[in-house]
Amino acid sequence: MTKRDYYEVLSVSRTATDVEIKRSYRSLALQYHPDKNPDDPAAEEKFKEAAEAYSVLSDAQKRASYDRFGHQGVGAGAGAAGFSNFDDIFEMFGFGDMFGGGRTSRRTTVQRGSDLRYDLEITLEEAAAGKDASLRIPRLETCDECTGSGAEKGTSAETCASCGGSGQTRYSQGFFSVMRTCSTCRGQGKIIKSPCSKCRGAGRIEKEKAIEIKIPAGVETGSRLRVSGEGEAGVGGGPSGDLYVVLHVKEHERFERQGENLYSAEPITFAQAALGAEITVGTLDGEETLKVPAGTQTGTVFRVKGQGMPNLGGRGKGDLFVAVTVITPKSLTKEQRKVLEQLSEVETKDFSDPSFVQKVRNIFG
């Protein structure tokens, strides 16, 4: 099989600096490391190929020889020689253990439980006022029969004879020594010969728990509430995960929300727009009186202070903005038509006349 060019393997140019070569190799090593790609021969080969390329290009003398004579200048396989396993490669290149803890050390079976997510839909009124909510959460809890050990009462788990309790076995492939998850105990380091009849050796069982949460005033869609320790139970005595309640606020038939402010539209008649009026507008807390001045045009926006959404941190409230729309009637009574015809006569006159509004008042008066 023809070897690929080392510069191509590391995706660097032939003029790349030592820093660029090391950075590229580190990225590839992390991507294709066997611990992150178990039982993936292709990833393992790419890992070894990158290690071989780096061992040559990171050495000034070997790199110079490779640049002049190619692979023949460094000898077949010479680049990766001298390393007994993957850990040796990282230690030699100064990367240390990038995967947390020694890979040949004894594995611990204690694991933190998984976090859970619960999506909850609430109304805009509930988001504004806050509320107490009752949730029923399906989750894995510690088996009360075996107290999480997975073994039947009166028995206990035994150390795996295949891996000696480490959860890993070593095998050699050429000049590499690879650590793999023990197939006998599946990486647990222990064997349960008499599994608990209730949880079947899992140490956890699925239950549904009722949880009470308090939703603060001012939340919005996407707000997350963290309930510590209410996720799934840990393994082997590990701590429980957390519960995250993600809130979704329903669309409101009247109000549109933008941050702490609310927006609504209110229809008014032509007479109210022309003469001015006091109208009643709805808010989340009830009704408010809004004064519409004479000569108001369609699309005019009025601000009602303090009638928006509360600040999530408890610092005041936003405002309500009301946009008014002048409604044109689709059908008219005889009286309405007569009045509008009179108005039409007035409208033909100079609109700059200061007495115009007063004459309109007289018509509708």
C-alpha positions as CSV (number, residue, x, y, z in Angstrom):
1,M,0.0,0.0,0.0
2,T,1.4,3.4,-1.0
3,K,2.1,5.7,1.9
4,R,0.5,9.1,1.8
5,D,2.6,12.2,1.9
6,Y,3.2,13.2,5.6
7,Y,2.3,16.9,4.9
8,E,-0.9,15.7,3.3
9,V,-1.7,13.5,6.3
10,L,-1.4,16.4,8.7
11,S,-3.1,18.9,6.3
12,V,-0.2,21.4,6.4
13,S,2.0,23.0,3.8
14,R,5.6,22.0,3.2
15,T,6.6,25.3,4.7
16,A,4.5,24.8,7.9
17,T,6.1,25.9,11.2
18,D,6.7,23.5,14.1
19,V,3.8,25.1,15.9
20,E,1.4,24.6,12.9
21,I,2.5,20.9,12.6
22,K,2.0,20.3,16.3
23,R,-1.4,22.0,16.3
24,S,-2.6,20.0,13.3
25,Y,-1.4,16.7,14.8
26,R,-3.0,17.4,18.2
27,S,-6.4,18.1,16.4
28,L,-6.1,14.8,14.4
29,A,-5.0,12.8,17.5
30,L,-8.0,14.0,19.5
31,Q,-10.4,13.3,16.6
32,Y,-9.2,9.8,15.9
33,H,-8.0,8.6,19.3
34,P,-9.2,5.0,20.0
35,D,-10.8,6.1,23.3
36,K,-13.2,8.3,21.3
37,N,-13.7,5.8,18.4
38,P,-13.9,2.4,20.0
39,D,-14.1,-0.6,17.6
40,D,-13.4,1.7,14.6
41,P,-10.4,0.3,12.7
42,A,-10.5,3.2,10.2
43,A,-10.1,5.8,12.9
44,E,-7.3,3.7,14.5
45,E,-5.4,3.6,11.2
46,K,-5.8,7.4,10.8
47,F,-4.5,7.9,14.3
48,K,-1.4,5.8,13.7
49,E,-0.8,7.5,10.3
50,A,-1.0,10.9,11.9
51,A,1.4,9.8,14.7
52,E,3.9,8.5,12.2
53,A,3.7,11.7,10.1
54,Y,4.2,13.9,13.2
55,S,7.1,11.8,14.6
56,V,9.0,12.6,11.3
57,L,8.0,16.2,10.7
58,S,8.5,17.3,14.3
59,D,12.1,16.2,14.2
60,A,14.3,18.7,12.3
61,Q,16.8,16.0,11.1
62,K,14.1,13.5,10.0
63,R,12.1,16.2,8.3
64,A,15.1,17.4,6.3
65,S,15.8,13.9,5.2
66,Y,12.1,13.3,4.3
67,D,12.0,16.6,2.3
68,R,15.0,15.4,0.2
69,F,14.4,11.7,-0.2
70,G,10.7,11.1,0.7
71,H,9.7,8.0,2.7
72,Q,12.9,6.3,1.7
73,G,14.8,9.0,3.6
74,V,13.3,8.0,6.9
75,G,12.8,4.3,6.3
76,A,9.6,2.3,6.1
77,G,7.7,2.7,9.4
78,A,10.5,4.6,11.0
79,G,8.4,7.5,11.9
80,A,6.3,5.7,14.4
81,A,9.0,3.3,15.8
82,G,9.9,3.5,19.4
83,F,6.4,3.9,20.9
84,S,4.9,0.9,22.7
85,N,1.4,2.3,23.0
86,F,-0.8,5.3,22.4
87,D,0.1,6.8,25.8
88,D,3.8,6.8,24.9
89,I,3.0,8.9,21.8
90,F,1.2,11.6,23.8
91,E,3.9,11.7,26.5
92,M,6.7,11.9,24.0
93,F,5.0,14.8,22.1
94,G,4.3,16.7,25.3
95,F,0.5,16.4,25.2
96,G,0.1,14.5,28.4
97,D,-3.1,12.6,29.0
98,M,-5.7,14.4,27.0
99,F,-8.5,12.1,27.9
100,G,-8.6,12.5,31.7
101,G,-6.7,10.2,34.0
102,G,-4.4,7.3,33.2
103,R,-5.9,5.0,30.6
104,T,-4.4,1.9,32.2
105,S,-5.6,2.7,35.7
106,R,-8.5,1.0,37.4
107,R,-11.9,2.3,36.3
108,T,-14.4,3.5,38.8
109,T,-18.0,2.3,38.5
110,V,-19.3,5.4,40.3
111,Q,-21.1,7.7,37.8
112,R,-23.2,10.8,38.1
113,G,-26.8,10.4,36.9
114,S,-28.0,11.9,33.7
115,D,-29.6,15.3,33.6
116,L,-33.3,15.4,32.5
117,R,-35.2,17.9,30.5
118,Y,-38.9,18.7,30.9
119,D,-40.7,21.1,28.5
120,L,-43.6,23.0,30.1
121,E,-46.1,25.2,28.4
122,I,-47.6,28.2,30.3
123,T,-49.8,31.1,29.4
124,L,-48.7,34.7,29.1
125,E,-50.7,35.5,32.2
126,E,-48.9,32.8,34.2
127,A,-45.5,34.1,32.9
128,A,-46.4,37.5,34.1
129,A,-47.7,36.5,37.6
130,G,-45.5,33.5,38.2
131,K,-47.0,30.2,39.4
132,D,-46.4,27.0,41.3
133,A,-46.5,23.9,39.0
134,S,-46.7,20.2,39.7
135,L,-44.8,18.0,37.4
136,R,-44.6,14.2,37.1
137,I,-41.2,13.1,36.0
138,P,-40.4,9.6,34.7
139,R,-36.8,8.8,35.6
140,L,-34.3,6.1,36.8
141,E,-34.1,5.9,40.6
142,T,-31.8,3.7,42.8
143,C,-33.3,0.3,43.2
144,D,-34.6,0.0,46.8
145,E,-34.2,-3.8,46.7
146,C,-30.4,-3.9,46.2
147,T,-29.7,-0.2,47.1
148,G,-28.1,0.3,43.7
149,S,-25.5,-2.6,43.8
150,G,-27.3,-4.6,41.2
151,A,-26.7,-7.8,43.2
152,E,-29.3,-9.9,44.9
153,K,-29.6,-9.4,48.6
154,G,-26.9,-11.3,50.5
155,T,-24.6,-11.3,47.5
156,S,-22.1,-8.8,46.1
157,A,-20.4,-8.2,42.8
158,E,-17.0,-9.9,42.2
159,T,-13.9,-8.5,40.6
160,C,-13.7,-9.3,36.9
161,A,-11.0,-12.0,36.3
162,S,-10.5,-11.0,32.7
163,C,-9.3,-7.4,33.4
164,G,-8.5,-7.6,37.1
165,G,-11.0,-4.9,37.9
166,S,-9.6,-2.3,35.6
167,G,-12.4,-2.5,33.1
168,Q,-9.9,-2.6,30.2
169,T,-7.8,-5.3,28.5
170,R,-4.6,-4.8,26.5
171,Y,-3.7,-6.3,23.1
172,S,-0.8,-5.7,20.8
173,Q,-0.9,-4.8,17.2
174,G,2.5,-4.4,15.6
175,F,4.4,-1.8,17.5
176,F,1.2,-0.5,19.2
177,S,-0.3,-1.7,22.5
178,V,-4.0,-0.8,22.5
179,M,-6.3,-0.7,25.5
180,R,-9.9,-1.8,24.9
181,T,-13.0,-2.0,27.1
182,C,-13.2,-5.4,28.7
183,S,-15.8,-7.5,26.9
184,T,-16.4,-9.7,29.9
185,C,-17.5,-7.0,32.4
186,R,-18.2,-4.3,29.7
187,G,-15.8,-1.9,31.4
188,Q,-17.3,-2.1,34.9
189,G,-14.5,-4.0,36.4
190,K,-16.9,-6.3,38.3
191,I,-19.2,-9.2,37.5
192,I,-22.6,-9.7,39.1
193,K,-23.3,-13.5,39.3
194,S,-26.6,-13.2,41.1
195,P,-28.4,-10.1,39.7
196,C,-31.1,-8.4,41.7
197,S,-34.5,-9.8,40.6
198,K,-36.2,-6.3,40.8
199,C,-33.8,-4.3,38.7
200,R,-32.2,-7.2,36.9
201,G,-28.7,-6.1,37.9
202,A,-29.0,-2.6,36.6
203,G,-29.0,-1.0,40.1
204,R,-31.7,1.4,39.0
205,I,-35.4,1.1,38.1
206,E,-37.8,3.5,36.3
207,K,-40.2,5.4,38.4
208,E,-42.4,8.5,38.1
209,K,-41.9,11.2,40.7
210,A,-44.1,14.2,41.5
211,I,-42.1,17.4,41.8
212,E,-43.3,20.9,42.8
213,I,-41.5,23.9,41.2
214,K,-42.0,27.6,41.5
215,I,-42.0,29.6,38.2
216,P,-40.9,33.2,38.9
217,A,-42.7,36.1,37.3
218,G,-41.2,37.4,34.1
219,V,-40.1,34.2,32.5
220,E,-40.2,33.9,28.7
221,T,-40.0,31.2,26.1
222,G,-36.6,29.4,26.4
223,S,-36.2,30.2,30.1
224,R,-34.7,27.2,32.0
225,L,-35.3,26.4,35.6
226,R,-32.7,24.1,37.2
227,V,-33.9,21.7,39.9
228,S,-30.7,20.3,41.5
229,G,-30.6,16.6,42.2
230,E,-33.9,15.8,40.6
231,G,-32.4,14.1,37.5
232,E,-31.7,10.4,37.2
233,A,-30.0,8.5,40.0
234,G,-26.3,7.9,39.8
235,V,-24.6,4.6,39.2
236,G,-22.7,2.8,41.9
237,G,-23.6,5.4,44.5
238,G,-22.9,8.4,42.3
239,P,-24.8,11.6,42.7
240,S,-28.1,12.2,40.9
241,G,-28.2,14.5,37.9
242,D,-30.3,17.7,37.7
243,L,-33.7,18.4,36.2
244,Y,-34.0,21.3,33.7
245,V,-37.5,22.7,33.1
246,V,-37.6,24.5,29.8
247,L,-40.6,27.0,29.5
248,H,-42.7,27.8,26.5
249,V,-45.1,30.7,26.7
250,K,-48.2,30.3,24.5
251,E,-49.1,33.0,22.0
252,H,-51.7,35.4,23.3
253,E,-54.8,36.4,21.4
254,R,-54.5,40.0,22.3
255,F,-50.8,40.8,23.2
256,E,-47.5,40.4,21.5
257,R,-44.4,40.3,23.8
258,Q,-41.1,41.9,23.1
259,G,-38.8,41.5,26.1
260,E,-40.5,43.2,29.0
261,N,-42.9,45.2,26.8
262,L,-46.3,44.2,25.5
263,Y,-48.0,45.4,22.3
264,S,-51.6,45.4,21.3
265,A,-54.0,47.0,18.7
266,E,-57.2,48.8,19.5
267,P,-59.9,49.8,17.0
268,I,-61.5,53.2,17.3
269,T,-64.3,54.9,15.3
270,F,-63.7,57.8,12.9
271,A,-65.6,60.1,15.3
272,Q,-63.4,59.1,18.3
273,A,-60.3,59.7,16.2
274,A,-61.5,63.1,14.9
275,L,-63.0,64.4,18.1
276,G,-60.9,62.6,20.7
277,A,-62.3,60.2,23.3
278,E,-61.5,58.1,26.3
279,I,-61.4,54.4,25.5
280,T,-61.0,51.3,27.5
281,V,-58.0,49.0,26.7
282,G,-57.3,45.6,28.1
283,T,-54.1,44.8,30.1
284,L,-52.9,41.6,31.8
285,D,-54.2,43.1,35.1
286,G,-57.6,44.2,33.9
287,E,-58.7,47.3,32.0
288,E,-57.2,50.8,31.8
289,T,-58.6,54.1,30.4
290,L,-56.7,55.5,27.5
291,K,-57.2,59.1,26.4
292,V,-57.2,59.5,22.6
293,P,-56.6,63.1,21.6
294,A,-58.6,64.8,18.7
295,G,-57.1,64.2,15.3
296,T,-55.5,60.9,16.1
297,Q,-54.4,59.0,13.0
298,T,-54.4,55.3,12.2
299,G,-51.2,53.6,13.5
300,T,-50.6,56.1,16.3
301,V,-49.1,54.3,19.3
302,F,-49.9,55.1,22.9
303,R,-47.8,54.1,25.9
304,V,-49.4,52.8,29.0
305,K,-46.6,52.8,31.7
306,G,-46.1,49.8,33.9
307,Q,-48.6,47.5,32.2
308,G,-46.0,45.3,30.5
309,M,-44.2,42.2,31.8
310,P,-42.4,42.1,35.1
311,N,-38.6,42.1,35.1
312,L,-37.3,38.6,35.9
313,G,-35.0,40.0,38.5
314,G,-37.8,41.8,40.3
315,R,-36.9,45.3,39.1
316,G,-40.1,46.9,37.9
317,K,-42.2,46.2,34.9
318,G,-42.2,47.0,31.2
319,D,-44.9,49.1,29.4
320,L,-47.9,48.4,27.2
321,F,-47.9,50.0,23.8
322,V,-51.3,50.3,22.1
323,A,-51.6,51.0,18.4
324,V,-55.0,52.4,17.4
325,T,-56.7,51.8,14.0
326,V,-59.5,53.9,12.7
327,I,-62.2,51.5,11.5
328,T,-64.3,52.5,8.4
329,P,-67.8,51.1,8.6
330,K,-68.8,48.7,5.8
331,S,-72.5,49.6,5.9
332,L,-74.3,52.7,6.9
333,T,-77.7,53.6,8.3
334,K,-79.6,56.5,6.7
335,E,-78.6,58.8,9.7
336,Q,-74.9,57.8,9.4
337,R,-74.9,58.5,5.7
338,K,-76.6,61.9,6.2
339,V,-74.0,62.9,8.8
340,L,-71.1,61.8,6.6
341,E,-72.5,63.7,3.6
342,Q,-72.5,66.8,5.8
343,L,-69.0,66.0,6.8
344,S,-68.1,65.6,3.2
345,E,-69.2,69.2,2.5
346,V,-67.0,70.4,5.3
347,E,-64.0,68.4,4.1
348,T,-64.0,70.2,0.8
349,K,-62.9,73.4,2.6
350,D,-59.4,74.4,3.6
351,F,-58.1,71.9,6.1
352,S,-55.8,74.5,7.6
353,D,-58.8,76.4,8.9
354,P,-58.5,76.4,12.7
355,S,-62.3,76.1,13.0
356,F,-62.3,72.7,11.1
357,V,-62.2,70.5,14.2
358,Q,-64.9,72.6,15.9
359,K,-67.2,72.3,12.8
360,V,-66.7,68.5,12.9
361,R,-67.6,68.5,16.6
362,N,-70.8,70.4,15.7
363,I,-71.7,67.9,13.1
364,F,-71.3,64.9,15.5
365,G,-72.6,66.9,18.4
